């Protein structure tokens, strides 16, 4: 999966819930109170859109922010997932 695709999804879903990133590369919207498991499987990361992208006025700013990209990548890798920049 690509970091910029995750940022786009975070941007699109801000205010609607959190984003679960799964080992197979899928990204799903989950409720804010999500307990971290669906059907016996746990996502590699749960990302909170408002906390991550709400400070940016434009999507392009978020897509180019080195700190944001690194934070997302480190979170996914810490959960055992793989991610790369686009």
N, C-alpha and C positions, 0 to 999 in steps of 0.2 A: 504494500500500500504506500501511497505517497503522502508526505506530510502536508503538502498544499491542498490535496483533496480533503484531508481531515479538517484543515482550517476552513475551507469552503463550507463543509458540512456543519461545523461549529457555528459559523456565521449564519447560515440558513436556519438553524434550529434554536438559536438564542431565544430564550424566553418560553420555549415549548417543552423543555426537559433536558436531560443529560444525554450524552453520546456514549454508547458502549462500543468498544473496539474489540473484535473477536480474532482469535488465532488464525482463522481462515481468510482474514482480510476484510470481512464485512463490517459495516458500521450501521448500528441501529439506534433509533431514538428510544430512550427508556425514561420512565417517570423519575421525577426528582428524588423520590423516596425509594428508589430501586435498591433491593437488598443485595444485588451482585451475583445472582444466579438465575438461569433460565433453563429449564429442562435438564437440570443436573450439570450444566456447563457454566463456567465462569468466564467473563470477558477478560482479556489481558489488561484492559484499562477502562475506566469510566471517566470521561472528561466532562467538565462543567463549562458549557459555552459562555455563560454570562461572565464568569470569573476570568476566562481566557481571552475573549474577543470583544467584550463590551467597551473596553477603553479606546478602541480604534474608531475613528470617524468613518473610515472607508475600508472595504475589504482589501484593497491593494496594500494598505499600510500593514494589515495583519499578515498578509502573504509574504511580505518582505522583512518582517521583524525577526531578526536572528534569535533573540531571546525566546520568543514565543515558539518558534520552530524547534529550537533545542529542547525546551520544556516538554513539548509534546513527544518528541522522539525519545527522550530519556524516560518518560512515563511509560510509553509503550514497550520499550526494550526492558525496563525493569519488570514488567509483567510477563516477559517471555515472548513478546511479539517482535515482528520485523517491520521496519519502516525505512523509507529513503526519500530524499528530496527530489522533486520533479524537475 
